Amino acid sequence: MRELEYAVVLHPDPEVGGYSVTVPALPGVVTEGDTTEEAIAMAKDAIALYIEDLSAHGETIPVEDRALKIVKVRVAA
């Protein structure tokens, strides 16, 4: 079994606490956790299930071939 690596983005939720998590290379993979550790663990589970479902249906598993780069920009509002 090969090992894949994906960037996950943790989005803090200031209203209810915790984090929502997205995986840019795997659209539709969204989860959440109360702490960063829990959010990352939930992301790993969600990614594994997503890949398992793709494999079961004979679909191609996306591979993240380059590191995600997040840049903040300022705009006038």
N, CA, C and O of each residue as an XYZ file, in Angstrom:
308
protein
N       0.852     -1.178      0.000
C       0.000      0.000      0.000
C       0.897      1.241      0.000
O       1.835      1.341      0.791
N       0.600      2.168     -0.884
C       1.381      3.398     -0.948
C       0.819      4.433      0.021
O      -0.328      4.352      0.459
N       1.646      5.384      0.329
C       1.238      6.450      1.232
C       1.138      7.746      0.432
O       2.051      8.093     -0.318
N       0.035      8.450      0.595
C      -0.185      9.722     -0.093
C      -0.152     10.849      0.927
O      -0.380     10.637      2.118
N       0.135     12.046      0.442
C       0.189     13.204      1.329
C      -0.651     14.320      0.722
O      -0.541     14.624     -0.466
N      -1.492     14.926      1.558
C      -2.356     16.010      1.109
C      -2.266     17.187      2.075
O      -2.130     17.004      3.285
N      -2.343     18.387      1.529
C      -2.435     19.589      2.358
C      -3.862     19.692      2.873
O      -4.815     19.476      2.126
N      -4.005     20.021      4.144
C      -5.323     20.289      4.718
C      -5.306     21.721      5.246
O      -4.275     22.204      5.716
N      -6.439     22.389      5.166
C      -6.547     23.772      5.618
C      -7.513     23.809      6.794
O      -8.675     23.422      6.669
N      -7.022     24.279      7.937
C      -7.848     24.408      9.127
C      -8.386     25.830      9.196
O      -7.626     26.799      9.193
N      -9.700     25.937      9.257
C     -10.372     27.230      9.303
C     -10.930     27.418     10.718
O     -11.896     26.745     11.078
N     -10.348     28.319     11.539
C     -10.878     28.538     12.884
C     -12.309     29.080     12.820
O     -12.633     29.904     11.965
N     -13.146     28.615     13.722
C     -14.521     29.104     13.796
C     -14.672     29.927     15.069
O     -14.878     29.368     16.146
N     -14.569     31.264     14.954
C     -14.594     32.113     16.142
C     -15.940     32.109     16.875
O     -15.987     32.427     18.064
N     -17.021     31.760     16.199
C     -18.343     31.793     16.824
C     -18.599     30.585     17.718
O     -19.101     30.737     18.832
N     -18.260     29.386     17.246
C     -18.550     28.180     18.029
C     -17.290     27.484     18.525
O     -17.364     26.527     19.296
N     -16.130     27.968     18.079
C     -14.872     27.339     18.456
C     -14.548     26.181     17.542
O     -15.362     25.788     16.706
N     -13.382     25.648     17.699
C     -12.962     24.530     16.875
C     -12.551     24.969     15.479
O     -12.327     26.149     15.209
N     -12.461     23.980     14.608
C     -11.976     24.211     13.247
C     -12.790     23.404     12.246
O     -13.173     22.265     12.510
N     -13.047     24.012     11.099
C     -13.515     23.233      9.960
C     -12.279     22.981      9.109
O     -11.329     23.763      9.122
N     -12.307     21.886      8.375
C     -11.133     21.480      7.606
C     -11.540     21.187      6.169
O     -12.545     20.522      5.918
N     -10.744     21.693      5.228
C     -10.932     21.369      3.818
C      -9.634     20.787      3.277
O      -8.557     20.978      3.842
N      -9.769     20.070      2.162
C      -8.614     19.463      1.503
C      -8.650     19.947      0.051
O      -9.408     19.409     -0.755
N      -7.840     20.956     -0.293
C      -7.919     21.556     -1.629
C      -7.808     20.563     -2.787
O      -8.468     20.748     -3.810
N      -7.006     19.534     -2.653
C      -6.828     18.574     -3.746
C      -7.989     17.593     -3.872
O      -8.107     16.887     -4.873
N      -8.854     17.552     -2.843
C      -9.972     16.616     -2.844
C     -11.272     17.387     -2.593
O     -11.766     17.422     -1.467
N     -11.817     17.997     -3.633
C     -13.038     18.794     -3.475
C     -14.146     17.957     -2.830
O     -14.353     16.798     -3.189
N     -14.835     18.547     -1.898
C     -15.921     17.849     -1.223
C     -15.512     17.200      0.086
O     -16.370     16.796      0.869
N     -14.211     17.094      0.335
C     -13.763     16.546      1.618
C     -13.740     17.703      2.615
O     -12.896     18.597      2.542
N     -14.685     17.660      3.541
C     -14.823     18.691      4.565
C     -15.127     17.985      5.877
O     -15.934     17.056      5.914
N     -14.486     18.422      6.947
C     -14.744     17.852      8.263
C     -14.493     18.926      9.303
O     -14.276     20.087      8.957
N     -14.521     18.549     10.576
C     -14.292     19.528     11.633
C     -13.774     18.850     12.883
O     -13.841     17.628     13.015
N     -13.255     19.657     13.805
C     -12.780     19.154     15.083
C     -12.703     20.278     16.092
O     -12.580     21.446     15.725
N     -12.775     19.924     17.363
C     -12.739     20.926     18.430
C     -11.343     21.490     18.668
O     -11.203     22.633     19.103
N     -10.310     20.698     18.386
C      -8.923     21.129     18.545
C      -8.189     20.899     17.234
O      -8.707     20.228     16.342
N      -6.987     21.452     17.111
C      -6.222     21.211     15.883
C      -5.925     19.721     15.730
O      -6.005     19.175     14.630
N      -5.583     19.071     16.835
C      -5.266     17.639     16.779
C      -6.471     16.829     16.318
O      -6.347     15.942     15.474
N      -7.646     17.142     16.882
C      -8.865     16.432     16.492
C      -9.221     16.738     15.042
O      -9.631     15.841     14.306
N      -9.072     17.986     14.626
C      -9.396     18.368     13.251
C      -8.498     17.625     12.262
O      -8.967     17.170     11.218
N      -7.218     17.501     12.585
C      -6.288     16.788     11.705
C      -6.627     15.302     11.668
O      -6.598     14.688     10.601
N      -6.946     14.720     12.820
C      -7.325     13.305     12.864
C      -8.589     13.060     12.039
O      -8.679     12.075     11.307
N      -9.557     13.956     12.163
C     -10.793     13.829     11.388
C     -10.509     13.972      9.893
O     -11.125     13.290      9.074
N      -9.574     14.859      9.538
C      -9.202     15.034      8.133
C      -8.588     13.752      7.591
O      -8.910     13.337      6.478
N      -7.711     13.121      8.359
C      -7.102     11.860      7.922
C      -8.169     10.809      7.668
O      -8.118     10.098      6.665
N      -9.140     10.708      8.580
C     -10.229      9.740      8.406
C     -11.060     10.050      7.163
O     -11.400      9.154      6.390
N     -11.382     11.332      6.982
C     -12.195     11.731      5.826
C     -11.465     11.462      4.517
O     -12.073     11.009      3.547
N     -10.164     11.739      4.486
C      -9.372     11.489      3.279
C      -9.322      9.992      2.981
O      -9.498      9.577      1.835
N      -9.083      9.187      4.014
C      -9.021      7.731      3.826
C     -10.338      7.190      3.284
O     -10.336      6.354      2.380
N     -11.466      7.656      3.824
C     -12.775      7.207      3.337
C     -13.020      7.650      1.899
O     -13.573      6.895      1.099
N     -12.611      8.864      1.574
C     -12.777      9.396      0.222
C     -11.995      8.540     -0.775
O     -12.511      8.164     -1.828
N     -10.743      8.239     -0.425
C      -9.893      7.422     -1.300
C     -10.454      6.007     -1.426
O     -10.445      5.425     -2.511
N     -10.937      5.463     -0.321
C     -11.544      4.127     -0.347
C     -12.744      4.096     -1.294
O     -12.916      3.145     -2.056
N     -13.567      5.136     -1.242
C     -14.737      5.214     -2.117
C     -14.326      5.340     -3.584
O     -14.914      4.694     -4.452
N     -13.322      6.165     -3.861
C     -12.840      6.291     -5.240
C     -12.333      4.945     -5.755
O     -12.641      4.544     -6.878
N     -11.557      4.255     -4.927
C     -11.008      2.948     -5.319
C     -12.121      1.943     -5.582
O     -12.060      1.188     -6.552
N     -13.130      1.932     -4.729
C     -14.244      0.986     -4.870
C     -15.001      1.198     -6.167
O     -15.586      0.263     -6.714
N     -14.989      2.434     -6.658
C     -15.706      2.744     -7.898
C     -14.774      2.814     -9.111
O     -15.189      3.230    -10.193
N     -13.530      2.411     -8.930
C     -12.588      2.390    -10.049
C     -12.178      3.758    -10.545
O     -11.727      3.900    -11.681
N     -12.329      4.760     -9.712
C     -11.988      6.123    -10.116
C     -10.539      6.444     -9.766
O      -9.950      5.814     -8.887
N      -9.977      7.417    -10.450
C      -8.603      7.836    -10.230
C      -8.482      8.578     -8.903
O      -9.317      9.419     -8.571
N      -7.445      8.259     -8.157
C      -7.183      8.934     -6.890
C      -6.310     10.152     -7.180
O      -5.198     10.007     -7.687
N      -6.802     11.357     -6.864
C      -6.003     12.553     -7.108
C      -4.710     12.526     -6.294
O      -4.699     12.123     -5.131
N      -3.633     12.959     -6.921
C      -2.344     13.050     -6.246
C      -1.952     14.513     -6.211
O      -1.971     15.200     -7.232
N      -1.598     14.977     -5.033
C      -1.159     16.365     -4.891
C       0.313     16.408     -5.264
O       1.167     15.935     -4.514
N       0.602     16.973     -6.416
C       1.970     16.915     -6.934
C       2.837     18.108     -6.562
O       4.028     18.124     -6.874
N       2.276     19.083     -5.916
C       3.099     20.217     -5.480
C       2.525     20.761     -4.172
O       1.339     20.609     -3.881
N       3.378     21.381     -3.415
C       2.962     21.911     -2.120
C       2.006     23.084     -2.296
O       2.182     23.925     -3.177
N       1.011     23.119     -1.455
C       0.062     24.219     -1.439
C       0.742     25.437     -0.822
O       1.437     25.324      0.187
N       0.542     26.579     -1.425
C       1.112     27.808     -0.884
C      -0.034     28.767     -0.597
O      -0.824     29.096     -1.482
N      -0.111     29.203      0.637
C      -1.157     30.144      1.030
C      -0.514     31.509      1.221
O       0.476     31.653      1.937
N      -1.095     32.503      0.570
C      -0.562     33.866      0.617
C      -1.698     34.802      1.027
O      -2.802     34.717      0.489
N      -1.428     35.681      1.964
C      -2.403     36.692      2.333
C      -2.197     37.919      1.460
O      -1.059     38.307      1.194
N      -3.282     38.530      1.013
C      -3.219     39.764      0.234
C      -4.139     40.788      0.886
O      -5.131     40.435      1.523
N      -3.802     42.034      0.721
C      -4.642     43.123      1.254
C      -5.366     43.798      0.096
O      -4.805     44.006     -0.980
N      -6.617     44.129      0.346
C      -7.416     44.861     -0.640
C      -8.176     45.962      0.076
O      -8.508     45.836      1.255
N      -8.443     47.013     -0.624
C      -9.239     48.101     -0.040
C     -10.682     47.674      0.002
O     -11.193     47.050     -0.928
N     -11.340     48.021      1.104
C     -12.757     47.659      1.230
C     -13.542     48.847      1.760
O     -14.756     48.754      1.940
